[in-house]
């Protein structure tokens, strides 16, 4: 049996995860407050979709420079600068809520700033993790990182829902209190990450050129097991994501209010946490690609169940299964991303992956808001879940190298790729 906490033998990994759990809790609480505040101002589903679109746009605009920066500069310093930007944005959001703002465009402007920080910090953060642990502990580190993310996703919305309803000062309540909490979490993150000993330095030493900047795209495009895993997540979550519509389900369909919204947002994270704890004890050793495809199919089916449910317990159970099945996909995809990529290219490849994730999450929120505006929230979620099932079937045919992926090791992943693409893989 594997050692469940092997990754925490590294001091820097421990500190980094202590920083992450707090800042993600703050970010999730802030996301809940933003969604509720925007919906209360406009009462339009499309505006919930716009929040996701605006967070996604910087990732698209700054995709190439973000990956290049992560490989050319100290990744720890890049992360610190980006989160300092987010601290300023949280402070201004607090100020807006304190003033009782009744327009959404200033909130959207700050979401763009937050999205810009995420666009640059995402590739740097992903590429930093392999520097924090020995190679033999990497998959354990990925699993723990995903588990901590899910713990924060459980605690964050719950804290956001509670803080939102606390009867404090007439101005320091609701969204303003949540934003103040989020600001404190970012400051905690900056202190801990600033204390890390690791100094990755510059990984890419070649001069800036079109070839160097686009290397991440070229590498993903010719590595089918990598392209298949991240594009499967993109399209499945893009179609099947329902998180952006949870305020509508909480208020208009399930009649559960802000605290019910917090429970709904926490349910997928609870499912994911449960599976991640299991994976720490029983890591994926064989048939990784097949397991990923099966779990994405379960994700789509559970999304359909959530869409047709009129009961809070059933909706929470469906979202629990959504999170549990997605967790397997997350661990496999994140492991493939790092294990099948050379160290000097991880920033640029991570930037491409961040674009896919952003498209599936933030752009998926826009897609959900738009389709809900057209068809209604229930129909939009159900059709999206069916779309995820269709995508799973198609990808099992289009990407046989993904289907053949076995153990999560560089050698096994390249063997699966070799069967598909031949001698070219030997050059990777």
BAVEX-201213 format. One record per residue (C-alpha): residue number from 1; x, z, y; residue in one letter. Coordinates in nm, 4 decimals. Each point is the difference from the previous one (the first is absolute). Example, Ala and Ser with C-alpha at 12.3 -4.5 7.8 and 13.67 -1.06 7.14 Angstrom:
<recs>
{1; {1.2300; 0.7800; -0.4500}; 'A'}
{2; {0.1370; -0.0660; 0.3440}; 'S'}
</recs>
This chain:
<recs>
{1; {0.0000; 0.0000; 0.0000}; 'X'}
{2; {0.1293; -0.0873; 0.3486}; 'X'}
{3; {0.1068; 0.2700; 0.2458}; 'X'}
{4; {-0.3026; 0.0108; 0.2351}; 'X'}
{5; {0.1835; 0.1046; 0.3189}; 'X'}
{6; {0.3337; -0.1776; -0.0474}; 'X'}
{7; {-0.0128; -0.1684; 0.3413}; 'X'}
{8; {-0.0147; 0.3344; 0.1819}; 'X'}
{9; {0.3511; 0.0849; -0.1164}; 'X'}
{10; {0.0992; -0.2052; 0.3066}; 'X'}
{11; {-0.0087; 0.2101; 0.3202}; 'X'}
{12; {-0.0702; -0.2998; 0.2225}; 'X'}
{13; {-0.2883; -0.1187; -0.2195}; 'X'}
{14; {-0.1539; 0.3488; 0.0164}; 'X'}
{15; {0.0231; 0.0119; 0.3802}; 'X'}
{16; {-0.1276; -0.3525; 0.0383}; 'X'}
{17; {-0.3070; 0.0709; -0.2119}; 'X'}
{18; {-0.0647; 0.3256; 0.1887}; 'X'}
{19; {-0.0023; -0.2081; 0.3167}; 'X'}
{20; {-0.2206; -0.2721; -0.1505}; 'X'}
{21; {-0.2713; 0.2276; -0.1329}; 'X'}
{22; {-0.0588; 0.1602; 0.3400}; 'X'}
{23; {0.0121; -0.3194; 0.2042}; 'X'}
{24; {-0.2336; -0.1837; -0.2394}; 'X'}
{25; {-0.2474; 0.2893; 0.0156}; 'X'}
{26; {0.0073; -0.0335; 0.3766}; 'X'}
{27; {-0.0380; -0.3781; -0.0147}; 'X'}
{28; {-0.2963; 0.0191; -0.2382}; 'X'}
{29; {-0.1714; 0.2624; 0.2129}; 'X'}
{30; {0.0610; -0.2197; 0.3051}; 'X'}
{31; {-0.1381; -0.3087; -0.1779}; 'X'}
{32; {-0.3196; 0.1892; -0.0782}; 'X'}
{33; {-0.0335; 0.1121; 0.3614}; 'X'}
{34; {0.0621; -0.3524; 0.1326}; 'X'}
{35; {-0.2569; -0.1542; -0.2360}; 'X'}
{36; {-0.2644; 0.2590; 0.0828}; 'X'}
{37; {0.0681; -0.0153; 0.3739}; 'X'}
{38; {-0.0145; -0.3807; 0.0089}; 'X'}
{39; {-0.3225; -0.0121; -0.2004}; 'X'}
{40; {-0.1610; 0.2646; 0.2192}; 'X'}
{41; {0.0908; -0.1982; 0.3128}; 'X'}
{42; {-0.1269; -0.3416; -0.1158}; 'X'}
{43; {-0.2044; 0.0489; -0.3234}; 'X'}
{44; {0.1256; -0.3405; -0.1169}; 'X'}
{45; {0.1545; -0.0654; -0.3401}; 'X'}
{46; {0.2144; -0.2788; 0.1428}; 'X'}
{47; {0.1841; 0.2484; 0.2225}; 'X'}
{48; {0.1061; 0.1951; -0.3076}; 'X'}
{49; {0.1377; -0.3272; -0.1278}; 'X'}
{50; {0.1863; -0.0545; 0.3272}; 'X'}
{51; {0.1855; 0.3301; -0.0454}; 'X'}
{52; {0.1496; -0.1368; -0.3212}; 'X'}
{53; {0.0725; -0.3419; 0.1498}; 'X'}
{54; {0.1858; 0.1490; 0.2956}; 'X'}
{55; {0.2132; 0.2192; -0.2260}; 'X'}
{56; {0.0818; -0.3067; -0.2102}; 'X'}
{57; {0.0922; -0.2433; 0.2785}; 'X'}
{58; {0.3378; 0.1594; 0.0912}; 'X'}
{59; {0.1061; -0.0241; -0.3639}; 'X'}
{60; {-0.0675; -0.3726; 0.0172}; 'X'}
{61; {0.1581; -0.0536; 0.3411}; 'X'}
{62; {0.3135; 0.2050; -0.0690}; 'X'}
{63; {0.0383; -0.0755; -0.3711}; 'X'}
{64; {0.3318; -0.1865; 0.0193}; 'X'}
{65; {0.1770; 0.2228; 0.2552}; 'X'}
{66; {-0.1208; 0.3170; -0.1787}; 'X'}
{67; {0.1585; -0.1014; -0.3297}; 'X'}
{68; {0.3169; -0.1143; 0.1691}; 'X'}
{69; {0.0290; 0.3249; 0.1986}; 'X'}
{70; {-0.0394; 0.2059; -0.3199}; 'X'}
{71; {0.2955; -0.1819; -0.1596}; 'X'}
{72; {0.2197; -0.0258; 0.3098}; 'X'}
{73; {-0.0274; 0.3530; 0.1448}; 'X'}
{74; {0.0027; 0.3535; -0.1368}; 'X'}
{75; {-0.3407; 0.0316; -0.1651}; 'X'}
{76; {-0.0280; 0.3691; 0.0880}; 'X'}
{77; {0.0461; -0.0723; 0.3710}; 'X'}
{78; {-0.2599; -0.2785; -0.0130}; 'X'}
{79; {-0.2519; 0.2427; -0.1504}; 'X'}
{80; {0.0679; 0.2619; 0.2690}; 'X'}
{81; {-0.0539; -0.2468; 0.2852}; 'X'}
{82; {-0.3234; -0.1314; -0.1511}; 'X'}
{83; {-0.1519; 0.3430; -0.0513}; 'X'}
{84; {0.0951; 0.1013; 0.3525}; 'X'}
{85; {-0.2208; -0.2909; 0.1143}; 'X'}
{86; {-0.2838; 0.1307; -0.2149}; 'X'}
{87; {0.0389; 0.3481; 0.1477}; 'X'}
{88; {-0.0532; -0.1449; 0.3474}; 'X'}
{89; {-0.3081; -0.1902; -0.1210}; 'X'}
{90; {-0.1517; 0.3159; -0.1526}; 'X'}
{91; {0.0598; 0.1854; 0.3255}; 'X'}
{92; {-0.1854; -0.2671; 0.1976}; 'X'}
{93; {-0.2853; -0.0052; -0.2548}; 'X'}
{94; {-0.0312; 0.3750; 0.0531}; 'X'}
{95; {-0.0140; -0.0566; 0.3752}; 'X'}
{96; {-0.2740; -0.2625; -0.0351}; 'X'}
{97; {-0.2107; 0.2265; -0.2207}; 'X'}
{98; {0.0517; 0.2928; 0.2373}; 'X'}
{99; {-0.1302; -0.2163; 0.2850}; 'X'}
{100; {-0.3030; -0.1084; -0.2039}; 'X'}
{101; {0.0743; -0.3717; -0.0063}; 'X'}
{102; {-0.3033; -0.2229; -0.0626}; 'X'}
{103; {0.1765; -0.3352; -0.0514}; 'X'}
{104; {0.1796; -0.1237; -0.3079}; 'X'}
{105; {0.2574; -0.2424; 0.1412}; 'X'}
{106; {0.2474; 0.2750; 0.1083}; 'X'}
{107; {-0.0210; 0.1409; -0.3537}; 'X'}
{108; {0.0654; -0.3469; -0.1403}; 'X'}
{109; {0.3055; -0.0369; 0.2270}; 'X'}
{110; {0.1483; 0.3203; -0.1398}; 'X'}
{111; {-0.0756; -0.1124; -0.3545}; 'X'}
{112; {0.2140; -0.3057; 0.0718}; 'X'}
{113; {0.2871; 0.2278; 0.1046}; 'X'}
{114; {-0.0438; 0.2038; -0.3195}; 'X'}
{115; {-0.0110; -0.3200; -0.2033}; 'X'}
{116; {0.3225; -0.1190; 0.1629}; 'X'}
{117; {0.1739; 0.3223; -0.0977}; 'X'}
{118; {-0.1250; -0.0388; -0.3558}; 'X'}
{119; {0.1107; -0.3642; -0.0121}; 'X'}
{120; {0.3629; 0.1011; 0.0572}; 'X'}
{121; {0.0009; 0.3366; -0.1782}; 'X'}
{122; {-0.1672; -0.1296; -0.3177}; 'X'}
{123; {0.2838; -0.2260; -0.1239}; 'X'}
{124; {0.2619; 0.2529; 0.1088}; 'X'}
{125; {-0.1776; 0.2868; -0.1786}; 'X'}
{126; {-0.0475; -0.1957; -0.3213}; 'X'}
{127; {0.3607; -0.1182; -0.0003}; 'X'}
{128; {0.1281; 0.3522; 0.0739}; 'X'}
{129; {-0.1360; 0.1622; -0.3181}; 'X'}
{130; {0.2578; -0.1491; -0.2418}; 'X'}
{131; {0.2718; 0.1623; 0.2146}; 'X'}
{132; {-0.1538; 0.3453; -0.0527}; 'X'}
{133; {0.0108; 0.0224; -0.3805}; 'X'}
{134; {0.2209; -0.1199; -0.2884}; 'X'}
{135; {-0.1140; -0.3239; -0.1639}; 'X'}
{136; {-0.1118; 0.1756; -0.3197}; 'X'}
{137; {-0.2434; 0.2126; 0.2025}; 'X'}
{138; {-0.1429; -0.2859; 0.2045}; 'X'}
{139; {-0.3283; -0.0578; -0.1867}; 'X'}
{140; {-0.0555; 0.3768; 0.0035}; 'X'}
{141; {0.0590; -0.0072; 0.3764}; 'X'}
{142; {-0.2506; -0.2833; 0.0404}; 'X'}
{143; {-0.2595; 0.1919; -0.2018}; 'X'}
{144; {0.0572; 0.3181; 0.1991}; 'X'}
{145; {-0.0119; -0.1921; 0.3265}; 'X'}
{146; {-0.3340; -0.1505; -0.0994}; 'X'}
{147; {-0.1292; 0.3412; -0.1135}; 'X'}
{148; {0.0975; 0.1591; 0.3287}; 'X'}
{149; {-0.1674; -0.2841; 0.1853}; 'X'}
{150; {-0.3191; 0.0649; -0.1946}; 'X'}
{151; {0.0179; 0.3763; 0.0569}; 'X'}
{152; {0.0204; -0.0727; 0.3695}; 'X'}
{153; {-0.2915; -0.2432; -0.0306}; 'X'}
{154; {-0.2084; 0.2775; -0.1555}; 'X'}
{155; {0.0978; 0.2699; 0.2466}; 'X'}
{156; {0.0122; -0.2206; 0.3118}; 'X'}
{157; {-0.3634; -0.1176; 0.0105}; 'X'}
{158; {-0.1210; 0.3455; -0.1015}; 'X'}
{159; {0.1975; 0.1627; 0.2809}; 'X'}
{160; {-0.1161; -0.2713; 0.2385}; 'X'}
{161; {-0.3648; 0.0609; -0.0935}; 'X'}
{162; {0.0334; 0.3779; 0.0413}; 'X'}
{163; {0.1904; -0.0212; 0.3295}; 'X'}
{164; {-0.2516; -0.2518; 0.1315}; 'X'}
{165; {-0.2845; 0.2485; -0.0443}; 'X'}
{166; {0.1689; 0.3232; 0.1153}; 'X'}
{167; {-0.1966; 0.1541; 0.2931}; 'X'}
{168; {0.2927; 0.0582; 0.2360}; 'X'}
{169; {0.0430; -0.0679; 0.3720}; 'X'}
{170; {-0.2460; -0.2597; 0.1297}; 'X'}
{171; {0.2861; -0.2455; 0.0493}; 'X'}
{172; {0.2383; 0.1131; -0.2733}; 'X'}
{173; {-0.2284; -0.0933; -0.2857}; 'X'}
{174; {-0.0807; -0.3009; -0.2130}; 'X'}
{175; {0.2421; -0.2900; 0.0417}; 'X'}
{176; {0.2222; 0.1754; 0.2562}; 'X'}
{177; {0.0779; 0.2862; -0.2395}; 'X'}
{178; {0.0764; -0.2440; -0.2828}; 'X'}
{179; {0.2343; -0.2036; 0.2217}; 'X'}
{180; {0.1856; 0.3155; 0.1042}; 'X'}
{181; {0.0477; 0.0879; -0.3663}; 'X'}
{182; {0.1282; -0.3517; -0.0708}; 'X'}
{183; {0.2517; 0.0260; 0.2841}; 'X'}
{184; {0.1367; 0.3245; -0.1450}; 'X'}
{185; {0.0395; -0.1657; -0.3419}; 'X'}
{186; {0.2057; -0.2857; 0.1459}; 'X'}
{187; {0.2307; 0.2437; 0.1789}; 'X'}
{188; {0.0543; 0.1842; -0.3311}; 'X'}
{189; {0.0885; -0.3331; -0.1635}; 'X'}
{190; {0.2548; -0.0839; 0.2683}; 'X'}
{191; {0.1760; 0.3354; -0.0419}; 'X'}
{192; {0.0319; -0.0273; -0.3800}; 'X'}
{193; {0.1011; -0.3661; -0.0145}; 'X'}
{194; {0.2544; 0.0668; 0.2735}; 'X'}
{195; {0.1590; 0.2629; -0.2266}; 'X'}
{196; {0.0631; -0.2380; -0.2942}; 'X'}
{197; {0.3631; -0.0410; -0.1070}; 'X'}
{198; {-0.0402; -0.3584; -0.1192}; 'X'}
{199; {0.1430; -0.2711; 0.2261}; 'X'}
{200; {-0.0668; -0.3382; -0.1662}; 'X'}
{201; {0.1636; -0.1922; 0.2816}; 'X'}
{202; {-0.0139; -0.3779; 0.0232}; 'X'}
{203; {-0.0894; -0.1747; -0.3253}; 'X'}
{204; {-0.0098; -0.3638; 0.1139}; 'X'}
{205; {0.3382; -0.1108; 0.1398}; 'X'}
{206; {-0.0624; -0.3700; 0.0429}; 'X'}
{207; {-0.0575; -0.1407; 0.3474}; 'X'}
{208; {-0.3585; -0.0467; 0.1149}; 'X'}
{209; {-0.1376; -0.3358; -0.1105}; 'X'}
{210; {-0.3244; -0.1545; -0.1101}; 'X'}
{211; {0.1120; 0.0253; -0.3618}; 'X'}
{212; {0.0815; 0.3716; 0.0312}; 'X'}
{213; {-0.3269; 0.0866; 0.1742}; 'X'}
{214; {-0.2144; -0.1950; -0.2479}; 'X'}
{215; {0.1909; 0.1200; -0.3080}; 'X'}
{216; {-0.2725; 0.2513; -0.0908}; 'X'}
{217; {-0.2673; -0.2710; -0.0178}; 'X'}
{218; {0.2234; -0.2274; -0.2051}; 'X'}
{219; {0.0850; 0.2756; -0.2453}; 'X'}
{220; {-0.3628; 0.1057; -0.0518}; 'X'}
{221; {-0.1089; -0.3613; -0.0346}; 'X'}
{222; {0.2433; -0.0770; -0.2824}; 'X'}
{223; {-0.0420; 0.3340; -0.1844}; 'X'}
{224; {-0.3377; -0.0437; -0.1670}; 'X'}
{225; {-0.0340; 0.3514; -0.1408}; 'X'}
{226; {0.0451; 0.1352; 0.3534}; 'X'}
{227; {-0.2273; -0.2547; 0.1649}; 'X'}
{228; {-0.2694; 0.0535; -0.2629}; 'X'}
{229; {-0.0009; 0.3790; 0.0300}; 'X'}
{230; {-0.0219; 0.0206; 0.3785}; 'X'}
{231; {-0.2452; -0.2914; 0.0401}; 'X'}
{232; {-0.2300; 0.1494; -0.2652}; 'X'}
{233; {-0.0159; 0.3194; 0.2027}; 'X'}
{234; {-0.0558; -0.2020; 0.3174}; 'X'}
{235; {-0.3040; -0.1937; -0.1145}; 'X'}
{236; {-0.1569; 0.2712; -0.2148}; 'X'}
{237; {0.0086; 0.2635; 0.2744}; 'X'}
{238; {-0.0774; -0.2551; 0.2738}; 'X'}
{239; {-0.3253; -0.0846; -0.1751}; 'X'}
{240; {-0.0767; 0.3369; -0.1584}; 'X'}
{241; {0.0970; 0.2407; 0.2765}; 'X'}
{242; {-0.2898; 0.2122; 0.1252}; 'X'}
{243; {0.1824; 0.2694; 0.1977}; 'X'}
{244; {-0.0773; -0.1554; 0.3396}; 'X'}
{245; {-0.3738; 0.0224; -0.0731}; 'X'}
{246; {-0.0020; 0.3652; -0.1066}; 'X'}
{247; {-0.1335; 0.1212; 0.3386}; 'X'}
{248; {-0.3034; -0.2260; -0.0541}; 'X'}
{249; {-0.0541; 0.1242; -0.3559}; 'X'}
{250; {0.0488; 0.3624; 0.1076}; 'X'}
{251; {-0.2439; -0.0176; 0.2900}; 'X'}
{252; {-0.2589; -0.2675; -0.0798}; 'X'}
{253; {-0.0119; -0.0223; -0.3811}; 'X'}
{254; {0.1079; 0.3364; -0.1411}; 'X'}
{255; {-0.0932; 0.2061; 0.3113}; 'X'}
{256; {0.3023; 0.2266; -0.0478}; 'X'}
{257; {0.1444; 0.0245; 0.3536}; 'X'}
{258; {0.3683; 0.0462; 0.0993}; 'X'}
{259; {0.0737; 0.2449; -0.2818}; 'X'}
{260; {-0.1509; -0.2385; -0.2513}; 'X'}
{261; {0.2205; -0.2721; 0.1468}; 'X'}
{262; {0.3010; 0.2230; -0.0593}; 'X'}
{263; {-0.1083; 0.0534; -0.3631}; 'X'}
{264; {-0.0460; -0.3736; -0.0546}; 'X'}
{265; {0.3393; -0.0819; 0.1490}; 'X'}
{266; {0.1631; 0.2682; -0.2150}; 'X'}
{267; {-0.1573; -0.1130; -0.3299}; 'X'}
{268; {0.2254; -0.3047; -0.0613}; 'X'}
{269; {0.3058; 0.2083; 0.0814}; 'X'}
{270; {-0.1096; 0.2693; -0.2454}; 'X'}
{271; {-0.0303; -0.2627; -0.2734}; 'X'}
{272; {0.3379; -0.1435; 0.0878}; 'X'}
{273; {0.1591; 0.3441; 0.0034}; 'X'}
{274; {-0.1394; 0.0778; -0.3441}; 'X'}
{275; {0.1501; -0.3166; -0.1448}; 'X'}
{276; {0.3327; 0.0479; 0.1777}; 'X'}
{277; {0.0348; 0.3491; -0.1486}; 'X'}
{278; {-0.0667; -0.1511; -0.3415}; 'X'}
{279; {0.2602; -0.2704; 0.0602}; 'X'}
{280; {0.2609; 0.2620; 0.0836}; 'X'}
{281; {-0.0454; 0.1476; -0.3461}; 'X'}
{282; {-0.0655; -0.3320; -0.1741}; 'X'}
{283; {0.1763; -0.2746; 0.1976}; 'X'}
{284; {-0.0790; -0.3635; -0.0667}; 'X'}
{285; {0.2475; -0.1193; -0.2620}; 'X'}
{286; {-0.1512; -0.3179; -0.1440}; 'X'}
{287; {-0.2423; -0.2808; 0.0936}; 'X'}
{288; {0.0139; 0.0733; 0.3725}; 'X'}
{289; {-0.1432; -0.3394; 0.0990}; 'X'}
{290; {-0.3001; 0.0178; -0.2339}; 'X'}
{291; {-0.0743; 0.3553; 0.1137}; 'X'}
{292; {0.0047; -0.1137; 0.3620}; 'X'}
{293; {-0.2456; -0.2821; -0.0648}; 'X'}
{294; {-0.2404; 0.2262; -0.1928}; 'X'}
{295; {0.0041; 0.2657; 0.2702}; 'X'}
{296; {-0.0661; -0.2496; 0.2793}; 'X'}
{297; {-0.3044; -0.1154; -0.1995}; 'X'}
{298; {-0.1214; 0.3609; -0.0245}; 'X'}
{299; {0.0535; 0.0305; 0.3759}; 'X'}
{300; {-0.2378; -0.2908; 0.0622}; 'X'}
{301; {-0.2679; 0.1314; -0.2372}; 'X'}
{302; {0.0076; 0.3486; 0.1555}; 'X'}
{303; {-0.0325; -0.1561; 0.3459}; 'X'}
{304; {-0.3237; -0.1688; -0.1098}; 'X'}
{305; {-0.1357; 0.3344; -0.1248}; 'X'}
{306; {0.0802; 0.1633; 0.3333}; 'X'}
{307; {-0.1735; -0.2781; 0.1890}; 'X'}
{308; {-0.3323; 0.0408; -0.1829}; 'X'}
{309; {0.0023; 0.3817; -0.0131}; 'X'}
{310; {-0.2424; 0.2029; 0.2118}; 'X'}
{311; {0.1310; 0.3358; -0.1237}; 'X'}
{312; {0.2948; 0.1850; 0.1556}; 'X'}
{313; {0.1308; 0.1340; -0.3374}; 'X'}
{314; {-0.0189; -0.3462; -0.1635}; 'X'}
{315; {0.1651; -0.1600; 0.3021}; 'X'}
{316; {0.2796; 0.2558; -0.0117}; 'X'}
{317; {0.0457; -0.0553; -0.3751}; 'X'}
{318; {0.0237; -0.3775; 0.0514}; 'X'}
{319; {0.2551; 0.0454; 0.2771}; 'X'}
{320; {0.1938; 0.2395; -0.2250}; 'X'}
{321; {0.0291; -0.2789; -0.2590}; 'X'}
{322; {0.0939; -0.2472; 0.2742}; 'X'}
{323; {0.2910; 0.2208; 0.1015}; 'X'}
{324; {0.1039; 0.0800; -0.3575}; 'X'}
{325; {0.0168; -0.3645; -0.1061}; 'X'}
{326; {0.1722; -0.1069; 0.3203}; 'X'}
{327; {0.2692; 0.2659; -0.0515}; 'X'}
{328; {0.1299; -0.1747; -0.3118}; 'X'}
{329; {0.0253; -0.3255; 0.1936}; 'X'}
{330; {0.1808; 0.1747; 0.2870}; 'X'}
{331; {0.2678; 0.1559; -0.2227}; 'X'}
{332; {0.0640; -0.3243; -0.1865}; 'X'}
{333; {0.0099; -0.2141; 0.3130}; 'X'}
{334; {0.2286; 0.2396; 0.1897}; 'X'}
{335; {0.2362; 0.0247; -0.2974}; 'X'}
{336; {0.0131; -0.3776; -0.0432}; 'X'}
{337; {0.0643; -0.0429; 0.3733}; 'X'}
{338; {0.3131; 0.2145; 0.0010}; 'X'}
{339; {0.1356; -0.0561; -0.3515}; 'X'}
{340; {-0.0211; -0.3797; 0.0204}; 'X'}
{341; {0.1549; -0.0228; 0.3492}; 'X'}
{342; {0.3702; 0.0255; 0.1009}; 'X'}
{343; {0.0794; 0.2982; 0.2293}; 'X'}
{344; {0.1090; -0.2186; 0.2930}; 'X'}
{345; {-0.3361; -0.1829; 0.0030}; 'X'}
{346; {-0.2382; 0.2911; -0.0513}; 'X'}
{347; {-0.0911; 0.0216; 0.3689}; 'X'}
{348; {-0.1071; -0.3634; 0.0253}; 'X'}
{349; {-0.1759; -0.0028; -0.3380}; 'X'}
{350; {-0.1698; 0.3287; 0.0939}; 'X'}
{351; {-0.1155; -0.1635; 0.3235}; 'X'}
{352; {-0.1644; -0.2778; -0.1997}; 'X'}
{353; {-0.1592; 0.2634; -0.2215}; 'X'}
{354; {-0.1124; 0.1928; 0.3091}; 'X'}
{355; {-0.1729; -0.3152; 0.1241}; 'X'}
{356; {-0.1853; -0.0263; -0.3304}; 'X'}
{357; {-0.0949; 0.3688; 0.0085}; 'X'}
{358; {-0.1048; -0.0225; 0.3624}; 'X'}
{359; {-0.2090; -0.3058; -0.0755}; 'X'}
{360; {-0.1678; 0.1777; -0.2910}; 'X'}
{361; {-0.0616; 0.3229; 0.1928}; 'X'}
{362; {-0.0333; -0.0599; 0.3753}; 'X'}
{363; {-0.1080; -0.3663; -0.0224}; 'X'}
{364; {-0.2202; 0.1041; -0.2908}; 'X'}
{365; {-0.1692; 0.2473; 0.2336}; 'X'}
{366; {-0.0715; -0.2839; 0.2409}; 'X'}
{367; {-0.1342; -0.2131; -0.2843}; 'X'}
{368; {-0.2226; 0.2885; -0.1101}; 'X'}
{369; {-0.1309; 0.0560; 0.3516}; 'X'}
{370; {-0.0653; -0.3693; 0.0512}; 'X'}
{371; {-0.1819; -0.0511; -0.3308}; 'X'}
{372; {-0.1972; 0.3213; 0.0550}; 'X'}
{373; {-0.1088; -0.1360; 0.3381}; 'X'}
{374; {-0.1195; -0.3185; -0.1743}; 'X'}
{375; {-0.1462; 0.1298; -0.3261}; 'X'}
{376; {-0.0320; 0.3760; 0.0377}; 'X'}
{377; {0.2389; 0.2667; -0.1291}; 'X'}
{378; {-0.1367; 0.0222; -0.3557}; 'X'}
{379; {0.0045; -0.3727; -0.0695}; 'X'}
{380; {0.3464; -0.0378; 0.1548}; 'X'}
{381; {0.1506; 0.2679; -0.2277}; 'X'}
{382; {-0.1677; -0.1326; -0.3154}; 'X'}
{383; {0.1076; -0.3608; 0.0612}; 'X'}
{384; {0.3528; 0.1190; 0.0789}; 'X'}
{385; {0.0223; 0.1938; -0.3267}; 'X'}
{386; {-0.1118; -0.3053; -0.1963}; 'X'}
{387; {0.2635; -0.2026; 0.1841}; 'X'}
{388; {0.2694; 0.2456; -0.1142}; 'X'}
{389; {-0.1061; -0.0510; -0.3611}; 'X'}
{390; {0.0246; -0.3768; 0.0387}; 'X'}
{391; {0.3468; 0.0259; 0.1570}; 'X'}
{392; {0.1231; 0.2130; -0.2900}; 'X'}
{393; {-0.1035; -0.2640; -0.2517}; 'X'}
{394; {0.1585; -0.2818; 0.1976}; 'X'}
{395; {0.3322; 0.1833; 0.0496}; 'X'}
{396; {0.0325; 0.0703; -0.3722}; 'X'}
{397; {0.0071; -0.3783; -0.0424}; 'X'}
{398; {0.2004; -0.1021; 0.3099}; 'X'}
{399; {0.2806; 0.2570; -0.0456}; 'X'}
{400; {0.0949; 0.0248; -0.3681}; 'X'}
{401; {0.3301; 0.1644; 0.0948}; 'X'}
{402; {-0.1996; 0.2907; 0.1441}; 'X'}
{403; {-0.2081; 0.0199; -0.3153}; 'X'}
{404; {0.3198; 0.0082; -0.2082}; 'X'}
{405; {0.1716; 0.2704; 0.2087}; 'X'}
{406; {0.0815; 0.2861; -0.2335}; 'X'}
{407; {0.2222; 0.2969; 0.0951}; 'X'}
{408; {0.0625; 0.0906; 0.3649}; 'X'}
{409; {0.3724; -0.0720; -0.0012}; 'X'}
{410; {0.1963; -0.2768; 0.1765}; 'X'}
{411; {0.0974; -0.1490; -0.3341}; 'X'}
{412; {-0.3551; -0.0121; -0.1406}; 'X'}
{413; {-0.1430; -0.1441; 0.3219}; 'X'}
{414; {0.2622; -0.2734; 0.0109}; 'X'}
{415; {-0.0613; -0.0777; -0.3663}; 'X'}
{416; {-0.3699; -0.0532; 0.0724}; 'X'}
{417; {0.0959; -0.2203; 0.2932}; 'X'}
{418; {0.2557; -0.1918; -0.2081}; 'X'}
{419; {-0.2647; -0.1035; -0.2510}; 'X'}
{420; {-0.1968; -0.1493; 0.2882}; 'X'}
{421; {0.2617; -0.1545; 0.2303}; 'X'}
{422; {0.3031; -0.0582; -0.2191}; 'X'}
{423; {0.3632; -0.0016; 0.1114}; 'X'}
{424; {-0.0764; 0.0535; 0.3685}; 'X'}
{425; {-0.0633; 0.3697; -0.0609}; 'X'}
{426; {0.3580; 0.0506; -0.1138}; 'X'}
{427; {0.1062; -0.0599; 0.3593}; 'X'}
{428; {-0.2169; 0.2782; 0.1470}; 'X'}
</recs>
